[in-house]
Amino acid sequence: LKENIKIEEIIFEVRGKQVILSSDVAKLYKTETRIINQTIKRNIMREFPETFCFQLTPEEVINLRSQIVTSSLKEN
């Protein structure tokens, strides 16, 4: 992520919820995506309830990619 990134630029809508991808969370915390994913798996019951954290389906990934492309086009 750019230093001056606006959080609104990395929030997408999935299942009617606003989400931030784990890869973007990792960039915000200056760590690797795998570290974020490991932390979630280790603490899934305690700190990351299903309403807070979920895995995307293949169809959602495709739809999200189109949101990202559309979002990127708006920035230009």
PyMOL Python script that loads the backbone (N, CA, C, O; Angstrom):
from pymol import cmd

cmd.read_pdbstr("""\
ATOM      1  N   LEU A   1       0.836  -1.198   0.000  1.00  0.00           N
ATOM      2  CA  LEU A   1       0.000   0.000   0.000  1.00  0.00           C
ATOM      3  C   LEU A   1       0.865   1.239   0.000  1.00  0.00           C
ATOM      4  O   LEU A   1       1.962   1.260   0.558  1.00  0.00           O
ATOM      5  N   LYS A   2       0.353   2.254  -0.629  1.00  0.00           N
ATOM      6  CA  LYS A   2       1.065   3.523  -0.633  1.00  0.00           C
ATOM      7  C   LYS A   2       1.059   4.103   0.772  1.00  0.00           C
ATOM      8  O   LYS A   2       0.174   3.795   1.570  1.00  0.00           O
ATOM      9  N   GLU A   3       2.023   4.923   1.069  1.00  0.00           N
ATOM     10  CA  GLU A   3       2.112   5.556   2.381  1.00  0.00           C
ATOM     11  C   GLU A   3       0.867   6.366   2.716  1.00  0.00           C
ATOM     12  O   GLU A   3       0.408   6.367   3.858  1.00  0.00           O
ATOM     13  N   ASN A   4       0.326   7.051   1.724  1.00  0.00           N
ATOM     14  CA  ASN A   4      -0.816   7.915   1.951  1.00  0.00           C
ATOM     15  C   ASN A   4      -2.133   7.271   1.514  1.00  0.00           C
ATOM     16  O   ASN A   4      -3.053   7.966   1.082  1.00  0.00           O
ATOM     17  N   ILE A   5      -2.224   5.954   1.625  1.00  0.00           N
ATOM     18  CA  ILE A   5      -3.418   5.233   1.192  1.00  0.00           C
ATOM     19  C   ILE A   5      -4.619   5.631   2.037  1.00  0.00           C
ATOM     20  O   ILE A   5      -4.505   5.809   3.250  1.00  0.00           O
ATOM     21  N   LYS A   6      -5.748   5.767   1.399  1.00  0.00           N
ATOM     22  CA  LYS A   6      -6.991   6.031   2.103  1.00  0.00           C
ATOM     23  C   LYS A   6      -7.644   4.689   2.388  1.00  0.00           C
ATOM     24  O   LYS A   6      -7.788   3.859   1.490  1.00  0.00           O
ATOM     25  N   ILE A   7      -8.035   4.476   3.630  1.00  0.00           N
ATOM     26  CA  ILE A   7      -8.621   3.194   4.027  1.00  0.00           C
ATOM     27  C   ILE A   7      -9.836   2.864   3.160  1.00  0.00           C
ATOM     28  O   ILE A   7     -10.109   1.694   2.892  1.00  0.00           O
ATOM     29  N   GLU A   8     -10.562   3.887   2.725  1.00  0.00           N
ATOM     30  CA  GLU A   8     -11.743   3.664   1.881  1.00  0.00           C
ATOM     31  C   GLU A   8     -11.385   2.953   0.582  1.00  0.00           C
ATOM     32  O   GLU A   8     -12.227   2.270  -0.002  1.00  0.00           O
ATOM     33  N   GLU A   9     -10.153   3.106   0.130  1.00  0.00           N
ATOM     34  CA  GLU A   9      -9.729   2.509  -1.136  1.00  0.00           C
ATOM     35  C   GLU A   9      -9.479   1.008  -1.046  1.00  0.00           C
ATOM     36  O   GLU A   9      -9.387   0.332  -2.071  1.00  0.00           O
ATOM     37  N   ILE A  10      -9.370   0.482   0.172  1.00  0.00           N
ATOM     38  CA  ILE A  10      -9.108  -0.958   0.316  1.00  0.00           C
ATOM     39  C   ILE A  10     -10.286  -1.697   0.947  1.00  0.00           C
ATOM     40  O   ILE A  10     -10.173  -2.873   1.295  1.00  0.00           O
ATOM     41  N   ILE A  11     -11.407  -1.009   1.090  1.00  0.00           N
ATOM     42  CA  ILE A  11     -12.622  -1.638   1.620  1.00  0.00           C
ATOM     43  C   ILE A  11     -13.516  -2.006   0.440  1.00  0.00           C
ATOM     44  O   ILE A  11     -13.794  -1.180  -0.430  1.00  0.00           O
ATOM     45  N   PHE A  12     -13.958  -3.259   0.430  1.00  0.00           N
ATOM     46  CA  PHE A  12     -14.828  -3.766  -0.623  1.00  0.00           C
ATOM     47  C   PHE A  12     -16.072  -4.366   0.006  1.00  0.00           C
ATOM     48  O   PHE A  12     -16.082  -4.679   1.196  1.00  0.00           O
ATOM     49  N   GLU A  13     -17.113  -4.525  -0.785  1.00  0.00           N
ATOM     50  CA  GLU A  13     -18.338  -5.130  -0.269  1.00  0.00           C
ATOM     51  C   GLU A  13     -18.443  -6.574  -0.740  1.00  0.00           C
ATOM     52  O   GLU A  13     -18.361  -6.865  -1.933  1.00  0.00           O
ATOM     53  N   VAL A  14     -18.628  -7.477   0.232  1.00  0.00           N
ATOM     54  CA  VAL A  14     -18.814  -8.904  -0.026  1.00  0.00           C
ATOM     55  C   VAL A  14     -19.902  -9.386   0.926  1.00  0.00           C
ATOM     56  O   VAL A  14     -19.849  -9.101   2.122  1.00  0.00           O
ATOM     57  N   ARG A  15     -20.884 -10.110   0.407  1.00  0.00           N
ATOM     58  CA  ARG A  15     -21.993 -10.629   1.215  1.00  0.00           C
ATOM     59  C   ARG A  15     -22.702  -9.509   1.982  1.00  0.00           C
ATOM     60  O   ARG A  15     -23.197  -9.714   3.090  1.00  0.00           O
ATOM     61  N   GLY A  16     -22.741  -8.355   1.386  1.00  0.00           N
ATOM     62  CA  GLY A  16     -23.410  -7.237   2.029  1.00  0.00           C
ATOM     63  C   GLY A  16     -22.639  -6.627   3.187  1.00  0.00           C
ATOM     64  O   GLY A  16     -23.173  -5.808   3.934  1.00  0.00           O
ATOM     65  N   LYS A  17     -21.383  -7.029   3.334  1.00  0.00           N
ATOM     66  CA  LYS A  17     -20.540  -6.514   4.412  1.00  0.00           C
ATOM     67  C   LYS A  17     -19.338  -5.796   3.810  1.00  0.00           C
ATOM     68  O   LYS A  17     -18.877  -6.133   2.720  1.00  0.00           O
ATOM     69  N   GLN A  18     -18.847  -4.816   4.530  1.00  0.00           N
ATOM     70  CA  GLN A  18     -17.623  -4.152   4.104  1.00  0.00           C
ATOM     71  C   GLN A  18     -16.448  -4.974   4.613  1.00  0.00           C
ATOM     72  O   GLN A  18     -16.401  -5.332   5.790  1.00  0.00           O
ATOM     73  N   VAL A  19     -15.496  -5.274   3.727  1.00  0.00           N
ATOM     74  CA  VAL A  19     -14.358  -6.121   4.086  1.00  0.00           C
ATOM     75  C   VAL A  19     -13.041  -5.503   3.624  1.00  0.00           C
ATOM     76  O   VAL A  19     -12.991  -4.692   2.700  1.00  0.00           O
ATOM     77  N   ILE A  20     -11.984  -5.922   4.307  1.00  0.00           N
ATOM     78  CA  ILE A  20     -10.622  -5.610   3.887  1.00  0.00           C
ATOM     79  C   ILE A  20      -9.920  -6.948   3.722  1.00  0.00           C
ATOM     80  O   ILE A  20      -9.995  -7.799   4.608  1.00  0.00           O
ATOM     81  N   LEU A  21      -9.248  -7.142   2.613  1.00  0.00           N
ATOM     82  CA  LEU A  21      -8.553  -8.405   2.348  1.00  0.00           C
ATOM     83  C   LEU A  21      -7.385  -8.592   3.311  1.00  0.00           C
ATOM     84  O   LEU A  21      -6.758  -7.624   3.742  1.00  0.00           O
ATOM     85  N   SER A  22      -7.106  -9.844   3.640  1.00  0.00           N
ATOM     86  CA  SER A  22      -5.995 -10.124   4.550  1.00  0.00           C
ATOM     87  C   SER A  22      -4.674  -9.599   3.989  1.00  0.00           C
ATOM     88  O   SER A  22      -3.794  -9.199   4.752  1.00  0.00           O
ATOM     89  N   SER A  23      -4.530  -9.595   2.680  1.00  0.00           N
ATOM     90  CA  SER A  23      -3.290  -9.069   2.085  1.00  0.00           C
ATOM     91  C   SER A  23      -3.153  -7.574   2.352  1.00  0.00           C
ATOM     92  O   SER A  23      -2.045  -7.080   2.563  1.00  0.00           O
ATOM     93  N   ASP A  24      -4.269  -6.853   2.344  1.00  0.00           N
ATOM     94  CA  ASP A  24      -4.221  -5.423   2.641  1.00  0.00           C
ATOM     95  C   ASP A  24      -4.005  -5.171   4.133  1.00  0.00           C
ATOM     96  O   ASP A  24      -3.309  -4.227   4.509  1.00  0.00           O
ATOM     97  N   VAL A  25      -4.597  -6.012   4.982  1.00  0.00           N
ATOM     98  CA  VAL A  25      -4.357  -5.901   6.428  1.00  0.00           C
ATOM     99  C   VAL A  25      -2.875  -6.113   6.711  1.00  0.00           C
ATOM    100  O   VAL A  25      -2.276  -5.393   7.510  1.00  0.00           O
ATOM    101  N   ALA A  26      -2.290  -7.106   6.049  1.00  0.00           N
ATOM    102  CA  ALA A  26      -0.859  -7.375   6.233  1.00  0.00           C
ATOM    103  C   ALA A  26      -0.020  -6.168   5.847  1.00  0.00           C
ATOM    104  O   ALA A  26       0.945  -5.835   6.535  1.00  0.00           O
ATOM    105  N   LYS A  27      -0.377  -5.517   4.760  1.00  0.00           N
ATOM    106  CA  LYS A  27       0.369  -4.331   4.337  1.00  0.00           C
ATOM    107  C   LYS A  27       0.212  -3.201   5.350  1.00  0.00           C
ATOM    108  O   LYS A  27       1.170  -2.482   5.634  1.00  0.00           O
ATOM    109  N   LEU A  28      -0.988  -3.044   5.890  1.00  0.00           N
ATOM    110  CA  LEU A  28      -1.208  -2.008   6.903  1.00  0.00           C
ATOM    111  C   LEU A  28      -0.326  -2.234   8.132  1.00  0.00           C
ATOM    112  O   LEU A  28       0.202  -1.290   8.720  1.00  0.00           O
ATOM    113  N   TYR A  29      -0.179  -3.518   8.507  1.00  0.00           N
ATOM    114  CA  TYR A  29       0.622  -3.864   9.679  1.00  0.00           C
ATOM    115  C   TYR A  29       2.079  -4.172   9.340  1.00  0.00           C
ATOM    116  O   TYR A  29       2.864  -4.568  10.201  1.00  0.00           O
ATOM    117  N   LYS A  30       2.421  -3.981   8.063  1.00  0.00           N
ATOM    118  CA  LYS A  30       3.794  -4.201   7.594  1.00  0.00           C
ATOM    119  C   LYS A  30       4.301  -5.608   7.944  1.00  0.00           C
ATOM    120  O   LYS A  30       5.377  -5.777   8.518  1.00  0.00           O
ATOM    121  N   THR A  31       3.506  -6.588   7.586  1.00  0.00           N
ATOM    122  CA  THR A  31       3.868  -7.986   7.787  1.00  0.00           C
ATOM    123  C   THR A  31       3.437  -8.770   6.552  1.00  0.00           C
ATOM    124  O   THR A  31       2.949  -8.193   5.580  1.00  0.00           O
ATOM    125  N   GLU A  32       3.618 -10.069   6.596  1.00  0.00           N
ATOM    126  CA  GLU A  32       3.245 -10.921   5.474  1.00  0.00           C
ATOM    127  C   GLU A  32       1.808 -11.405   5.633  1.00  0.00           C
ATOM    128  O   GLU A  32       1.311 -11.552   6.749  1.00  0.00           O
ATOM    129  N   THR A  33       1.153 -11.649   4.511  1.00  0.00           N
ATOM    130  CA  THR A  33      -0.224 -12.147   4.534  1.00  0.00           C
ATOM    131  C   THR A  33      -0.303 -13.458   5.300  1.00  0.00           C
ATOM    132  O   THR A  33      -1.259 -13.684   6.042  1.00  0.00           O
ATOM    133  N   ARG A  34       0.678 -14.314   5.132  1.00  0.00           N
ATOM    134  CA  ARG A  34       0.632 -15.614   5.823  1.00  0.00           C
ATOM    135  C   ARG A  34       0.640 -15.438   7.337  1.00  0.00           C
ATOM    136  O   ARG A  34       0.043 -16.247   8.048  1.00  0.00           O
ATOM    137  N   ILE A  35       1.294 -14.414   7.842  1.00  0.00           N
ATOM    138  CA  ILE A  35       1.310 -14.150   9.285  1.00  0.00           C
ATOM    139  C   ILE A  35      -0.085 -13.757   9.752  1.00  0.00           C
ATOM    140  O   ILE A  35      -0.543 -14.220  10.797  1.00  0.00           O
ATOM    141  N   ILE A  36      -0.761 -12.912   8.990  1.00  0.00           N
ATOM    142  CA  ILE A  36      -2.136 -12.528   9.321  1.00  0.00           C
ATOM    143  C   ILE A  36      -3.032 -13.757   9.321  1.00  0.00           C
ATOM    144  O   ILE A  36      -3.816 -13.960  10.249  1.00  0.00           O
ATOM    145  N   ASN A  37      -2.916 -14.583   8.276  1.00  0.00           N
ATOM    146  CA  ASN A  37      -3.754 -15.787   8.180  1.00  0.00           C
ATOM    147  C   ASN A  37      -3.462 -16.777   9.299  1.00  0.00           C
ATOM    148  O   ASN A  37      -4.389 -17.400   9.817  1.00  0.00           O
ATOM    149  N   GLN A  38      -2.202 -16.938   9.687  1.00  0.00           N
ATOM    150  CA  GLN A  38      -1.858 -17.828  10.801  1.00  0.00           C
ATOM    151  C   GLN A  38      -2.467 -17.319  12.103  1.00  0.00           C
ATOM    152  O   GLN A  38      -2.996 -18.100  12.894  1.00  0.00           O
ATOM    153  N   THR A  39      -2.391 -16.024  12.319  1.00  0.00           N
ATOM    154  CA  THR A  39      -2.945 -15.423  13.533  1.00  0.00           C
ATOM    155  C   THR A  39      -4.446 -15.654  13.605  1.00  0.00           C
ATOM    156  O   THR A  39      -4.983 -15.978  14.664  1.00  0.00           O
ATOM    157  N   ILE A  40      -5.106 -15.487  12.493  1.00  0.00           N
ATOM    158  CA  ILE A  40      -6.552 -15.723  12.450  1.00  0.00           C
ATOM    159  C   ILE A  40      -6.861 -17.175  12.791  1.00  0.00           C
ATOM    160  O   ILE A  40      -7.742 -17.449  13.607  1.00  0.00           O
ATOM    161  N   LYS A  41      -6.136 -18.114  12.166  1.00  0.00           N
ATOM    162  CA  LYS A  41      -6.392 -19.539  12.415  1.00  0.00           C
ATOM    163  C   LYS A  41      -6.144 -19.915  13.867  1.00  0.00           C
ATOM    164  O   LYS A  41      -6.891 -20.710  14.438  1.00  0.00           O
ATOM    165  N   ARG A  42      -5.104 -19.354  14.467  1.00  0.00           N
ATOM    166  CA  ARG A  42      -4.783 -19.676  15.864  1.00  0.00           C
ATOM    167  C   ARG A  42      -5.799 -19.112  16.843  1.00  0.00           C
ATOM    168  O   ARG A  42      -5.988 -19.661  17.929  1.00  0.00           O
ATOM    169  N   ASN A  43      -6.450 -18.025  16.468  1.00  0.00           N
ATOM    170  CA  ASN A  43      -7.342 -17.326  17.387  1.00  0.00           C
ATOM    171  C   ASN A  43      -8.779 -17.251  16.881  1.00  0.00           C
ATOM    172  O   ASN A  43      -9.538 -16.377  17.297  1.00  0.00           O
ATOM    173  N   ILE A  44      -9.150 -18.149  15.999  1.00  0.00           N
ATOM    174  CA  ILE A  44     -10.428 -18.069  15.310  1.00  0.00           C
ATOM    175  C   ILE A  44     -11.618 -18.034  16.266  1.00  0.00           C
ATOM    176  O   ILE A  44     -12.540 -17.247  16.053  1.00  0.00           O
ATOM    177  N   MET A  45     -11.627 -18.846  17.295  1.00  0.00           N
ATOM    178  CA  MET A  45     -12.773 -18.908  18.209  1.00  0.00           C
ATOM    179  C   MET A  45     -12.794 -17.717  19.163  1.00  0.00           C
ATOM    180  O   MET A  45     -13.862 -17.221  19.521  1.00  0.00           O
ATOM    181  N   ARG A  46     -11.643 -17.272  19.562  1.00  0.00           N
ATOM    182  CA  ARG A  46     -11.555 -16.233  20.579  1.00  0.00           C
ATOM    183  C   ARG A  46     -11.712 -14.831  20.012  1.00  0.00           C
ATOM    184  O   ARG A  46     -12.448 -14.016  20.570  1.00  0.00           O
ATOM    185  N   GLU A  47     -11.037 -14.543  18.920  1.00  0.00           N
ATOM    186  CA  GLU A  47     -10.965 -13.162  18.476  1.00  0.00           C
ATOM    187  C   GLU A  47     -11.543 -12.896  17.090  1.00  0.00           C
ATOM    188  O   GLU A  47     -11.774 -11.743  16.726  1.00  0.00           O
ATOM    189  N   PHE A  48     -11.775 -13.930  16.332  1.00  0.00           N
ATOM    190  CA  PHE A  48     -12.236 -13.715  14.969  1.00  0.00           C
ATOM    191  C   PHE A  48     -13.496 -14.530  14.688  1.00  0.00           C
ATOM    192  O   PHE A  48     -13.433 -15.555  14.009  1.00  0.00           O
ATOM    193  N   PRO A  49     -14.636 -14.082  15.205  1.00  0.00           N
ATOM    194  CA  PRO A  49     -15.876 -14.824  14.944  1.00  0.00           C
ATOM    195  C   PRO A  49     -16.222 -14.817  13.458  1.00  0.00           C
ATOM    196  O   PRO A  49     -15.728 -13.981  12.701  1.00  0.00           O
ATOM    197  N   GLU A  50     -17.063 -15.742  13.055  1.00  0.00           N
ATOM    198  CA  GLU A  50     -17.415 -15.901  11.648  1.00  0.00           C
ATOM    199  C   GLU A  50     -17.995 -14.621  11.047  1.00  0.00           C
ATOM    200  O   GLU A  50     -17.822 -14.360   9.857  1.00  0.00           O
ATOM    201  N   THR A  51     -18.678 -13.831  11.860  1.00  0.00           N
ATOM    202  CA  THR A  51     -19.249 -12.586  11.349  1.00  0.00           C
ATOM    203  C   THR A  51     -18.175 -11.537  11.075  1.00  0.00           C
ATOM    204  O   THR A  51     -18.417 -10.560  10.366  1.00  0.00           O
ATOM    205  N   PHE A  52     -16.999 -11.743  11.636  1.00  0.00           N
ATOM    206  CA  PHE A  52     -15.895 -10.797  11.494  1.00  0.00           C
ATOM    207  C   PHE A  52     -14.917 -11.215  10.406  1.00  0.00           C
ATOM    208  O   PHE A  52     -14.301 -10.370   9.758  1.00  0.00           O
ATOM    209  N   CYS A  53     -14.778 -12.514  10.211  1.00  0.00           N
ATOM    210  CA  CYS A  53     -13.734 -13.040   9.336  1.00  0.00           C
ATOM    211  C   CYS A  53     -14.274 -14.261   8.595  1.00  0.00           C
ATOM    212  O   CYS A  53     -14.800 -15.182   9.219  1.00  0.00           O
ATOM    213  N   PHE A  54     -14.146 -14.273   7.268  1.00  0.00           N
ATOM    214  CA  PHE A  54     -14.612 -15.421   6.507  1.00  0.00           C
ATOM    215  C   PHE A  54     -13.782 -15.601   5.251  1.00  0.00           C
ATOM    216  O   PHE A  54     -13.125 -14.672   4.781  1.00  0.00           O
ATOM    217  N   GLN A  55     -13.823 -16.814   4.715  1.00  0.00           N
ATOM    218  CA  GLN A  55     -13.094 -17.176   3.495  1.00  0.00           C
ATOM    219  C   GLN A  55     -13.993 -16.895   2.297  1.00  0.00           C
ATOM    220  O   GLN A  55     -15.180 -17.218   2.312  1.00  0.00           O
ATOM    221  N   LEU A  56     -13.425 -16.297   1.272  1.00  0.00           N
ATOM    222  CA  LEU A  56     -14.177 -16.020   0.056  1.00  0.00           C
ATOM    223  C   LEU A  56     -14.372 -17.282  -0.768  1.00  0.00           C
ATOM    224  O   LEU A  56     -13.497 -18.146  -0.806  1.00  0.00           O
ATOM    225  N   THR A  57     -15.516 -17.387  -1.427  1.00  0.00           N
ATOM    226  CA  THR A  57     -15.746 -18.472  -2.377  1.00  0.00           C
ATOM    227  C   THR A  57     -15.064 -18.093  -3.696  1.00  0.00           C
ATOM    228  O   THR A  57     -14.738 -16.924  -3.901  1.00  0.00           O
ATOM    229  N   PRO A  58     -14.846 -19.054  -4.587  1.00  0.00           N
ATOM    230  CA  PRO A  58     -14.237 -18.718  -5.879  1.00  0.00           C
ATOM    231  C   PRO A  58     -15.033 -17.652  -6.645  1.00  0.00           C
ATOM    232  O   PRO A  58     -14.442 -16.785  -7.289  1.00  0.00           O
ATOM    233  N   GLU A  59     -16.363 -17.712  -6.579  1.00  0.00           N
ATOM    234  CA  GLU A  59     -17.197 -16.728  -7.263  1.00  0.00           C
ATOM    235  C   GLU A  59     -16.996 -15.335  -6.657  1.00  0.00           C
ATOM    236  O   GLU A  59     -16.951 -14.342  -7.382  1.00  0.00           O
ATOM    237  N   GLU A  60     -16.876 -15.267  -5.322  1.00  0.00           N
ATOM    238  CA  GLU A  60     -16.653 -13.985  -4.666  1.00  0.00           C
ATOM    239  C   GLU A  60     -15.300 -13.389  -5.050  1.00  0.00           C
ATOM    240  O   GLU A  60     -15.167 -12.172  -5.180  1.00  0.00           O
ATOM    241  N   VAL A  61     -14.308 -14.243  -5.229  1.00  0.00           N
ATOM    242  CA  VAL A  61     -12.982 -13.766  -5.642  1.00  0.00           C
ATOM    243  C   VAL A  61     -13.083 -13.122  -7.025  1.00  0.00           C
ATOM    244  O   VAL A  61     -12.512 -12.057  -7.262  1.00  0.00           O
ATOM    245  N   ILE A  62     -13.799 -13.761  -7.922  1.00  0.00           N
ATOM    246  CA  ILE A  62     -13.972 -13.213  -9.277  1.00  0.00           C
ATOM    247  C   ILE A  62     -14.700 -11.875  -9.207  1.00  0.00           C
ATOM    248  O   ILE A  62     -14.280 -10.904  -9.838  1.00  0.00           O
ATOM    249  N   ASN A  63     -15.785 -11.822  -8.445  1.00  0.00           N
ATOM    250  CA  ASN A  63     -16.543 -10.573  -8.311  1.00  0.00           C
ATOM    251  C   ASN A  63     -15.702  -9.487  -7.657  1.00  0.00           C
ATOM    252  O   ASN A  63     -15.774  -8.321  -8.046  1.00  0.00           O
ATOM    253  N   LEU A  64     -14.913  -9.864  -6.675  1.00  0.00           N
ATOM    254  CA  LEU A  64     -14.072  -8.888  -5.985  1.00  0.00           C
ATOM    255  C   LEU A  64     -13.012  -8.333  -6.926  1.00  0.00           C
ATOM    256  O   LEU A  64     -12.704  -7.141  -6.887  1.00  0.00           O
ATOM    257  N   ARG A  65     -12.459  -9.189  -7.764  1.00  0.00           N
ATOM    258  CA  ARG A  65     -11.472  -8.712  -8.741  1.00  0.00           C
ATOM    259  C   ARG A  65     -12.070  -7.649  -9.639  1.00  0.00           C
ATOM    260  O   ARG A  65     -11.405  -6.668  -9.974  1.00  0.00           O
ATOM    261  N   SER A  66     -13.335  -7.837 -10.035  1.00  0.00           N
ATOM    262  CA  SER A  66     -13.965  -6.819 -10.887  1.00  0.00           C
ATOM    263  C   SER A  66     -14.201  -5.536 -10.099  1.00  0.00           C
ATOM    264  O   SER A  66     -14.110  -4.449 -10.668  1.00  0.00           O
ATOM    265  N   GLN A  67     -14.506  -5.633  -8.787  1.00  0.00           N
ATOM    266  CA  GLN A  67     -14.641  -4.431  -7.955  1.00  0.00           C
ATOM    267  C   GLN A  67     -13.302  -3.700  -7.871  1.00  0.00           C
ATOM    268  O   GLN A  67     -13.254  -2.472  -7.932  1.00  0.00           O
ATOM    269  N   ILE A  68     -12.229  -4.452  -7.731  1.00  0.00           N
ATOM    270  CA  ILE A  68     -10.901  -3.851  -7.612  1.00  0.00           C
ATOM    271  C   ILE A  68     -10.533  -3.137  -8.906  1.00  0.00           C
ATOM    272  O   ILE A  68     -10.000  -2.028  -8.867  1.00  0.00           O
ATOM    273  N   VAL A  69     -10.808  -3.750 -10.042  1.00  0.00           N
ATOM    274  CA  VAL A  69     -10.514  -3.124 -11.332  1.00  0.00           C
ATOM    275  C   VAL A  69     -11.332  -1.851 -11.463  1.00  0.00           C
ATOM    276  O   VAL A  69     -10.804  -0.813 -11.861  1.00  0.00           O
ATOM    277  N   THR A  70     -12.610  -1.918 -11.132  1.00  0.00           N
ATOM    278  CA  THR A  70     -13.482  -0.742 -11.214  1.00  0.00           C
ATOM    279  C   THR A  70     -12.979   0.352 -10.280  1.00  0.00           C
ATOM    280  O   THR A  70     -12.945   1.527 -10.645  1.00  0.00           O
ATOM    281  N   SER A  71     -12.585  -0.050  -9.062  1.00  0.00           N
ATOM    282  CA  SER A  71     -12.058   0.909  -8.081  1.00  0.00           C
ATOM    283  C   SER A  71     -10.780   1.559  -8.588  1.00  0.00           C
ATOM    284  O   SER A  71     -10.591   2.766  -8.437  1.00  0.00           O
ATOM    285  N   SER A  72      -9.913   0.772  -9.183  1.00  0.00           N
ATOM    286  CA  SER A  72      -8.646   1.292  -9.703  1.00  0.00           C
ATOM    287  C   SER A  72      -8.880   2.276 -10.835  1.00  0.00           C
ATOM    288  O   SER A  72      -8.164   3.269 -10.961  1.00  0.00           O
ATOM    289  N   LEU A  73      -9.875   2.002 -11.651  1.00  0.00           N
ATOM    290  CA  LEU A  73     -10.183   2.890 -12.761  1.00  0.00           C
ATOM    291  C   LEU A  73     -10.679   4.245 -12.263  1.00  0.00           C
ATOM    292  O   LEU A  73     -10.416   5.270 -12.892  1.00  0.00           O
ATOM    293  N   LYS A  74     -11.395   4.257 -11.140  1.00  0.00           N
ATOM    294  CA  LYS A  74     -11.905   5.503 -10.577  1.00  0.00           C
ATOM    295  C   LYS A  74     -10.783   6.403 -10.103  1.00  0.00           C
ATOM    296  O   LYS A  74     -10.929   7.625 -10.115  1.00  0.00           O
ATOM    297  N   GLU A  75      -9.653   5.821  -9.680  1.00  0.00           N
ATOM    298  CA  GLU A  75      -8.530   6.595  -9.166  1.00  0.00           C
ATOM    299  C   GLU A  75      -7.828   7.376 -10.252  1.00  0.00           C
ATOM    300  O   GLU A  75      -7.215   8.406  -9.971  1.00  0.00           O
ATOM    301  N   ASN A  76      -7.903   6.913 -11.486  1.00  0.00           N
ATOM    302  CA  ASN A  76      -7.177   7.560 -12.589  1.00  0.00           C
ATOM    303  C   ASN A  76      -7.870   8.814 -13.066  1.00  0.00           C
ATOM    304  O   ASN A  76      -7.387   9.474 -13.986  1.00  0.00           O
TER     305      ASN A  76
END
""", "prot")
cmd.dss("prot")
cmd.show_as("cartoon", "prot")
cmd.util.cbc("prot")
cmd.orient("prot")
